[in-house]
Amino acid sequence: MMRAPTIPAIIIPPQPSTHPLRQTLALSINGPEYVADMLLQRGIEEKEQARDFFLAPLGDSQSRADDVPMAGLAETLAILIKAHAAGEPITVHGDYDVDGVTATAVLYQGLKELGFTADWFLPNRFQEGYGISFASVGKIKARGSAWMISVDTGIAAVAEVARARELGLGVLITDHHQASGELPPANAIINPNQPGCPYPNKGLSGVGVAYKLLNALSQALGRGTAEHYLDLVALGSLADNVPVVGENRRLVKAGLKLLAATRNLGLRALLQRTGVDGPRPTSGELLFKVTPMLNAMGRMGSPEISLKLLLAATAEEAAAYLTEMEAENGRRRKLDQTITEQAIRMVENDPELSASGCLVVASRDWHEGVIGIVAARMVERYRRPSFVLAIDAKTGFAKGSGRTVTGFNLYKALHGVSHLLEKWGGHYHACGLTVAEDRIVELRAGLNAAAAEYLAGNDFVPRMQPNLEIPLDRLGEEDMAWLQRFEPFGPLNESPLFYSEDVAVLSQPKVVGDKHLKFTVGTAGKNFEAIGFNLGYLRSYVLERSRLSKIAYYPEWNSFRGVRKLQLRIVAME
């Protein structure tokens, strides 16, 4: 019978640095040698490069990026300027995740600020579904809009855009997703990832593309820049997990500076309610505390509440939307917990399922809005590729979401069983699918055959190698100040994972929030509170030990009732 693992990962100690420039770089920045290591790991070898990395000046980024305009930008600007002069109504068509909601807020507010007759539309995942649909096109046309401009979606909507054009609706596409095959017959398309686009930054988020358009439009109309929207650009970019390097890093860093004193009343209320109201919000605080609240609304089917919060005109209006969001997020958490518990019982009560190399679980009682979260929880717990399916008893079809482990490419695996599926899509790490209920058994067999092939010899125990070793008694405010300078963290600029050895367990571990592990660790008279998110199942493991031979962790500030303490967010221990 399959059980949760006894340790979250095998920790491989970091290798001592032997880079010849280590000491020279450390002296040039007047910092510790481990900071030089972190810079060298990012390809930064000189003082001026380090200065540019730490300061991330936005002006330099824009002047360099503007040398190569995006394909379709000139055409889109010409159409919008003409529409502005004619007073033609425009509807911004967004999407229901945080990137799509923030992109909608940025472009809609920006167009209104510039004097456009503008409206917005967000699809409901249970009514219109993902992206541009025939239903959304019909609703926008019925409003009397002359133009529909998409953000964070549209590059694959060939038939839907064709229908919009048939109805007499002009269509402008702004997107950042990969274009595969035929492009939609829009009046103009802006997407750095469309074929032939020379724009160097292929990693822009949906809100990043929307901002670039708005910024260019503002300047074309003689209204300056749109930089006051960078707080929303930072939030959406971090939520969409885009690479935080180059132009993206500059945009997000500038946005983080704006967040502390944001003029967006809804965003300010959200930051205060989630406790992210300090002078220097971090990328981690936004990802763990703020974006889940916004995302919950789209998962539960009401993304417009998140958008209305970001568009709130008064503090009272913002407070009302926030109360509604908190209630819906609480419902999402309960569903997440309940479905996860049910999925775990399915696995552990079924010997055949528990012996599978790939977990496929399904129920008619599950809410499709949270199945992606549950799939990720299953991977965390069992270290198997996991698929969670919510069956609609009325239609006889199940919608599923998959998450995976290293070595099992979800896109490749689904391609091998595509003859069983109604719809499917995704990439290596995450996927979505639709399958008839009576084909789930075949699907499970096919995916397990793929697991037997791709994961042969895999012991399913992940290995992790922290970036740097620091004795706990040395860890303090100076280190945290240096870490702050590396913000914002994200893909290609990951937060450094710390490593320490022979750490004393100084308090009885307890489970908080139903699934998180909390205890105190220390060495040489210096103690720290430690938190292990989703590691509550390891309580007995820690309880049996007076010392831990290895820990891998992220040091971070934890503020509670005005008191700030340095805590360790532990991700693995031995």
C-alpha positions in Angstrom: 0.0 0.0 0.0 1.4 3.4 -1.0 2.2 5.7 1.9 3.6 9.3 2.1 7.4 9.3 2.0 9.4 9.6 5.2 11.5 12.5 3.9 10.6 15.1 1.2 13.9 14.8 -0.7 17.5 13.6 -0.5 19.7 16.6 0.1 23.0 16.8 -1.7 25.3 19.2 0.0 26.4 22.2 -2.2 29.8 22.0 -3.7 32.4 24.6 -2.5 32.9 27.3 -5.1 36.2 27.2 -7.0 35.4 30.1 -9.4 38.6 32.1 -10.0 36.7 35.5 -9.8 35.0 34.7 -6.5 37.2 36.8 -4.2 37.7 39.6 -6.7 34.0 40.0 -7.3 33.2 39.9 -3.6 35.8 42.7 -2.9 34.5 44.8 -5.8 30.9 44.8 -4.4 32.1 44.9 -0.7 30.1 41.8 0.1 30.4 38.3 1.4 31.9 35.6 -0.9 28.6 33.7 -1.0 27.0 36.8 -2.6 29.7 36.7 -5.3 28.8 33.0 -5.8 25.2 33.9 -6.4 26.2 36.5 -8.9 28.5 34.2 -10.7 25.8 31.5 -10.9 23.8 34.1 -12.8 26.6 34.8 -15.2 27.5 38.1 -13.6 31.3 38.5 -13.3 32.0 42.3 -13.1 31.1 45.1 -10.7 29.2 47.1 -13.4 27.2 44.0 -14.3 26.4 43.5 -10.6 25.4 47.1 -10.3 23.0 46.9 -13.3 21.6 43.6 -11.9 20.9 45.1 -8.4 19.5 48.4 -9.6 17.7 47.1 -12.7 17.0 50.6 -14.2 13.7 50.6 -16.1 14.7 53.4 -18.4 17.7 51.5 -19.8 15.4 48.5 -20.4 12.8 50.4 -22.3 15.3 52.3 -24.5 17.0 49.0 -25.5 13.7 47.1 -26.0 12.1 49.8 -28.1 14.9 49.5 -30.6 13.1 46.3 -31.8 9.3 46.9 -31.8 7.0 43.9 -31.6 5.5 42.6 -34.9 2.0 44.0 -35.2 2.5 46.9 -32.8 2.5 49.6 -35.5 -0.7 48.2 -37.1 -2.4 48.0 -33.7 -1.5 51.5 -32.8 -2.8 52.9 -36.1 -6.1 51.1 -35.6 -6.5 52.2 -32.0 -5.6 55.8 -32.7 -8.2 55.9 -35.5 -10.8 54.2 -33.2 -10.0 56.8 -30.5 -10.6 59.7 -32.9 -13.9 58.1 -34.1 -15.1 57.3 -30.6 -15.6 53.6 -31.5 -16.3 51.4 -28.5 -13.7 48.8 -27.6 -14.1 45.7 -25.3 -11.0 44.2 -23.6 -11.4 40.4 -23.6 -9.3 38.9 -20.8 -8.9 35.6 -19.1 -9.7 34.3 -15.6 -6.2 33.7 -14.1 -4.2 36.4 -12.4 -2.2 37.3 -15.5 -5.4 37.6 -17.5 -7.2 39.6 -14.8 -4.3 42.1 -14.3 -3.8 42.5 -18.1 -7.5 43.3 -18.4 -7.3 45.8 -15.6 -4.2 47.5 -17.0 -5.4 47.8 -20.6 -9.1 48.7 -19.7 -8.1 51.4 -17.2 -5.4 52.7 -19.5 -7.8 53.0 -22.4 -10.3 54.8 -20.2 -7.6 57.1 -19.0 -6.7 58.0 -22.6 -10.3 58.8 -23.4 -11.4 55.7 -25.2 -14.9 54.3 -25.0 -13.9 51.0 -23.3 -15.5 48.0 -21.7 -14.2 44.6 -20.4 -15.2 41.0 -20.6 -13.9 38.0 -18.6 -14.9 34.5 -19.4 -16.4 32.2 -16.8 -14.7 28.9 -16.9 -18.0 27.0 -16.4 -20.0 29.0 -18.9 -17.7 30.3 -21.8 -14.6 28.2 -20.9 -11.0 29.2 -21.5 -10.1 32.1 -23.8 -12.0 33.5 -26.7 -15.1 31.5 -27.4 -18.1 31.7 -29.8 -20.2 32.6 -26.7 -17.9 35.5 -25.7 -17.7 36.8 -29.2 -21.5 36.9 -29.4 -21.8 38.7 -26.0 -19.3 41.3 -26.9 -20.9 42.0 -30.3 -24.3 42.3 -28.6 -22.9 45.1 -26.4 -22.4 47.2 -29.5 -18.6 47.1 -29.5 -16.8 47.9 -32.7 -13.6 46.3 -31.6 -12.5 43.4 -29.4 -9.0 43.4 -28.1 -7.7 40.3 -26.3 -5.2 40.1 -23.5 -3.4 37.0 -22.4 -5.4 34.9 -24.9 -6.5 34.6 -28.5 -3.5 33.3 -30.4 -5.2 29.9 -31.0 -8.8 31.2 -31.5 -8.8 30.8 -35.3 -12.5 29.8 -35.7 -13.7 32.2 -33.0 -11.9 35.2 -34.4 -13.2 34.3 -37.9 -16.8 34.3 -36.4 -16.2 37.7 -34.8 -15.1 39.1 -38.2 -18.2 37.6 -39.8 -20.3 39.5 -37.3 -18.6 42.8 -38.2 -16.5 42.9 -35.0 -12.9 44.1 -35.5 -10.4 42.0 -33.6 -7.0 42.9 -32.1 -5.0 40.1 -30.4 -2.4 40.6 -27.7 -1.1 37.4 -26.3 2.1 35.7 -25.1 1.4 32.0 -25.6 3.1 29.9 -28.2 1.5 30.1 -31.6 1.1 26.6 -33.1 -0.1 26.4 -36.7 -2.6 28.8 -38.3 -2.9 32.3 -36.8 -6.4 33.8 -36.3 -7.6 36.2 -38.9 -7.4 39.2 -36.7 -7.0 42.8 -37.9 -3.6 42.8 -36.0 -1.7 40.6 -33.7 0.9 41.4 -31.1 2.6 38.4 -29.6 6.4 38.1 -29.2 6.1 34.4 -29.8 4.3 34.6 -33.1 6.3 33.5 -36.1 8.6 36.2 -37.5 8.4 38.6 -34.5 11.9 40.1 -33.9 11.2 41.2 -30.3 14.0 39.7 -28.2 12.0 39.1 -25.0 10.0 36.0 -25.7 9.2 35.6 -22.0 6.8 38.5 -21.5 3.6 37.7 -19.6 0.2 38.5 -20.9 0.0 41.6 -18.7 3.6 42.5 -19.9 2.4 42.5 -23.5 -0.7 44.6 -22.6 1.5 47.1 -20.8 3.9 47.4 -23.7 1.0 48.2 -26.0 -0.5 50.7 -23.6 2.8 52.4 -23.0 3.4 52.8 -26.7 -0.2 54.0 -27.2 0.2 56.6 -24.4 3.3 58.0 -25.9 1.8 58.0 -29.4 -1.1 60.1 -28.1 1.3 62.4 -26.3 0.3 61.3 -22.8 3.6 60.1 -21.4 4.2 56.6 -20.1 2.0 54.0 -18.5 4.5 53.2 -15.8 2.0 53.8 -13.0 0.5 50.4 -13.9 3.6 48.5 -13.3 2.4 47.4 -9.9 -0.2 45.3 -11.7 2.3 44.2 -14.3 4.6 42.9 -11.4 1.7 41.0 -9.8 0.5 39.3 -13.0 4.0 38.5 -14.2 5.0 36.8 -11.0 1.7 34.9 -10.9 2.3 33.6 -14.4 5.8 32.3 -13.6 7.6 34.0 -16.4 11.4 34.3 -16.4 12.5 37.1 -14.1 15.5 38.2 -16.1 16.3 41.1 -18.4 13.3 43.3 -19.3 11.0 41.2 -17.1 13.2 41.7 -14.1 13.2 45.4 -14.7 9.4 45.6 -15.1 8.7 43.5 -12.0 11.3 45.3 -9.8 9.9 48.7 -10.7 6.4 47.3 -10.0 7.4 46.0 -6.6 8.6 49.5 -5.7 5.2 50.9 -6.7 3.3 48.3 -4.7 4.3 49.6 -1.3 2.4 52.9 -2.0 0.1 51.7 -4.8 -2.6 54.1 -5.9 -4.9 51.2 -6.8 -7.4 51.1 -4.0 -8.4 47.5 -4.5 -4.8 46.3 -4.6 -3.9 48.4 -1.5 -6.8 46.8 0.4 -5.8 43.3 -0.8 -2.2 43.9 0.4 -3.3 45.1 3.8 -5.8 42.2 4.3 -3.1 39.6 3.4 -0.5 41.3 5.6 1.7 42.3 2.6 1.8 46.0 3.5 5.4 46.5 4.5 7.7 49.0 2.8 9.3 46.3 0.5 6.9 43.6 -0.6 8.7 40.5 -1.9 7.9 38.2 -4.8 7.4 35.3 -2.3 4.8 37.3 -0.3 2.9 38.1 -3.4 2.9 34.5 -4.7 2.0 32.8 -1.4 -0.4 35.3 0.1 -1.8 37.6 -2.6 -2.2 35.8 -5.9 -4.0 32.8 -4.4 -6.8 35.2 -3.4 -7.1 36.5 -6.9 -6.8 33.1 -8.5 -9.5 31.5 -6.3 -12.2 33.6 -8.0 -11.4 32.3 -11.5 -11.1 28.7 -10.1 -14.6 29.0 -8.6 -16.1 30.6 -11.6 -16.3 34.3 -10.7 -13.1 36.1 -12.0 -15.0 39.3 -12.4 -14.9 39.9 -8.6 -11.1 40.0 -8.8 -11.2 42.4 -11.6 -13.8 44.6 -10.0 -11.5 44.7 -6.9 -8.7 46.0 -9.0 -11.0 48.6 -10.6 -12.6 49.8 -7.4 -13.2 53.5 -7.2 -13.5 53.8 -3.4 -12.1 52.1 -0.4 -15.6 51.0 0.6 -16.2 49.4 -2.7 -12.8 47.6 -2.5 -13.7 46.3 1.0 -17.0 44.9 -0.2 -15.3 43.0 -3.0 -12.6 41.8 -0.7 -15.1 40.3 1.7 -16.7 38.4 -1.1 -13.3 37.2 -2.3 -12.3 36.0 1.2 -15.5 34.0 1.4 -14.9 32.4 -2.0 -11.3 31.7 -1.2 -12.4 30.0 2.0 -14.7 27.8 0.0 -11.9 27.0 -2.4 -9.6 25.9 0.4 -12.2 23.6 1.9 -12.9 22.0 -1.5 -9.1 21.6 -2.1 -8.7 20.0 1.3 -11.8 17.7 1.0 -11.0 16.5 -2.5 -7.3 16.0 -1.6 -8.3 13.8 1.4 -10.7 11.8 -0.8 -8.1 11.3 -3.4 -5.6 10.1 -0.8 -8.2 7.6 0.6 -8.8 6.3 -3.0 -5.2 5.6 -3.5 -4.5 4.1 -0.1 -7.6 1.9 -0.1 -7.0 0.4 -3.5 -4.0 -1.9 -3.7 -3.9 -1.8 -7.5 -4.0 1.9 -7.6 -1.5 2.4 -4.9 1.0 0.2 -6.7 0.6 2.3 -9.9 3.5 4.2 -11.4 1.0 6.9 -12.4 -2.0 8.0 -10.3 -5.3 8.5 -12.0 -8.2 9.3 -9.7 -11.7 10.4 -10.6 -15.1 11.3 -9.0 -18.5 12.7 -9.8 -18.4 14.8 -6.7 -15.3 16.9 -7.4 -15.1 20.6 -8.4 -13.1 21.0 -11.6 -11.8 24.4 -10.4 -9.4 22.9 -7.9 -8.4 19.7 -9.5 -5.0 21.2 -10.7 -4.2 22.0 -7.1 -5.2 18.5 -5.9 -3.0 16.9 -8.6 0.0 19.0 -7.4 -0.8 17.8 -3.8 -0.8 14.2 -5.0 2.6 14.6 -6.6 4.0 16.2 -3.4 2.7 13.3 -1.3 3.4 10.3 -3.5 6.0 11.5 -6.0 4.1 10.0 -8.9 2.7 11.7 -12.0 -0.9 12.4 -10.9 -4.1 13.0 -12.8 -7.3 14.2 -11.0 -10.6 14.1 -13.0 -13.9 15.7 -12.2 -16.7 13.8 -13.8 -19.8 15.6 -15.0 -22.6 13.1 -14.5 -24.9 15.0 -16.9 -22.6 15.0 -19.9 -20.8 11.7 -19.2 -17.4 13.5 -19.6 -14.6 14.2 -17.2 -12.3 17.2 -17.1 -8.9 16.4 -15.7 -5.7 18.1 -14.7 -2.2 16.5 -14.5 1.0 17.3 -12.7 4.3 15.4 -12.9 7.7 14.4 -11.7 11.1 14.6 -13.4 11.3 12.1 -16.2 7.6 12.0 -17.1 6.7 14.5 -19.8 2.9 15.1 -19.6 2.6 16.4 -23.2 4.4 13.3 -24.5 2.4 10.9 -22.3 -1.0 12.4 -23.4 0.0 12.4 -27.0 0.4 8.6 -26.7 -3.2 8.2 -25.4 -4.7 11.0 -27.4 -7.0 8.6 -29.2 -8.9 8.2 -25.9 -9.3 11.9 -25.3 -11.9 14.4 -26.5 -9.6 17.4 -25.9 -6.2 17.8 -24.3 -3.3 20.2 -24.1 -0.4 21.4 -21.9 3.4 21.0 -21.6 6.0 18.9 -19.7 4.9 19.9 -16.2 1.1 20.5 -16.4 -1.8 19.5 -18.6 -5.5 19.5 -19.0 -7.8 17.0 -20.7 -11.3 15.9 -21.4 -12.2 12.2 -21.5 -15.5 10.2 -21.6 -16.2 8.6 -18.3 -16.3 5.1 -19.8 -12.8 5.5 -21.1 -11.1 6.4 -17.8 -10.0 2.8 -17.1 -8.3 2.7 -20.5 -6.7 6.1 -19.9 -5.4 4.9 -16.5 -3.9 1.8 -18.2 -2.3 3.9 -21.0 -0.8 6.4 -18.7 0.6 3.6 -16.4 2.2 2.0 -19.5 3.8 5.3 -20.2 5.0 5.5 -16.6 6.5 2.0 -16.8 8.4 3.1 -19.9 9.5 6.6 -18.9 10.2 6.0 -15.2 11.8 2.6 -15.3 14.3 2.4 -12.4 13.1 5.6 -10.8 13.0 5.4 -7.0 10.7 8.5 -7.0 12.8 10.2 -4.3 13.7 13.7 -5.6 17.3 14.9 -5.2 17.9 18.6 -4.4 21.1 20.4 -4.1 21.0 23.7 -2.2 22.8 26.7 -3.6 24.9 27.7 -0.6 25.9 26.6 2.9 25.7 29.0 5.8 26.1 27.9 9.5 22.9 28.9 11.3 24.7 30.9 13.9 26.0 33.2 11.1 22.6 33.9 9.6 21.3 37.4 10.3 20.0 40.7 9.1 23.0 41.5 6.8 22.4 38.3 4.9 18.7 39.1 4.5 19.6 42.6 3.2 21.8 41.0 0.5 19.0 38.6 -0.4 16.6 41.5 -0.8 18.9 43.0 -3.5 18.5 39.8 -5.6 14.7 40.3 -5.6 12.4 39.8 -7.5 12.8 36.0 -7.5 11.3 33.7 -10.1 12.3 31.4 -13.0 15.9 31.9 -14.1 16.5 34.0 -10.9 15.4 31.5 -8.3 15.6 32.4 -4.6 18.7 30.7 -3.3 18.2 27.5 -1.3 20.3 27.5 1.9 21.9 24.5 3.5 22.9 23.8 7.1 24.1 20.7 8.9 23.7 19.2 12.4 20.8 21.4 13.6 19.2 20.9 17.0 15.4 20.3 17.3 14.5 22.6 20.2 10.7 22.2 20.4 8.1 19.6 19.8 6.9 19.8 16.2 3.2 20.7 15.8 0.9 20.7 12.8 -0.6 24.1 12.1 -3.3 24.9 9.5 -4.0 21.2 9.2 -1.0 20.4 7.0 2.0 22.6 7.9 4.8 21.6 10.3 6.1 24.1 12.8 9.0 23.7 15.3 12.1 25.5 16.6 15.7 24.7 15.4 19.0 26.1 16.5 22.8 25.8 16.8 25.5 27.5 18.9 22.9 29.3 21.0 21.0 30.9 18.1 17.4 29.7 17.6 14.9 30.1 14.7 11.3 29.2 14.2 11.0 26.8 11.3 7.9 26.2 9.1 7.5 23.4 6.6 4.5 24.1 4.3 2.6 20.9 3.5 5.1 18.8 5.6 2.7 18.1 8.4 2.9 14.4 7.6 6.6 14.5 8.8 5.7 15.4 12.4 6.6 11.9 13.8 9.8 11.9 11.8 11.0 15.1 13.6 9.5 14.1 16.9 11.8 11.0 17.0 14.9 13.2 16.6 16.8 15.6 18.8 19.0 16.8 15.8 18.6 16.9 12.0 21.8 16.1 10.1 20.8 18.3 7.1 18.2 20.9 6.3 17.4 22.8 3.1 15.5 26.0 3.6 14.7 29.6 2.6 15.4 32.2 5.2 12.6 34.8 5.3 11.1 37.6 7.4 7.9 36.7 9.2 5.9 39.7 10.5 3.2 39.2 13.1 1.5 42.0 15.0 4.2 44.4 14.2 7.0 42.1 15.3 9.4 40.9 12.6 11.3 37.6 13.1 13.7 35.7 10.9 12.2 32.3 10.2 13.4 29.3 8.1 11.0 27.9 5.5 12.2 24.3 5.4 11.6 22.3 2.2 13.6 19.2 3.0 15.4 17.6 6.0 17.3 14.4 6.9 
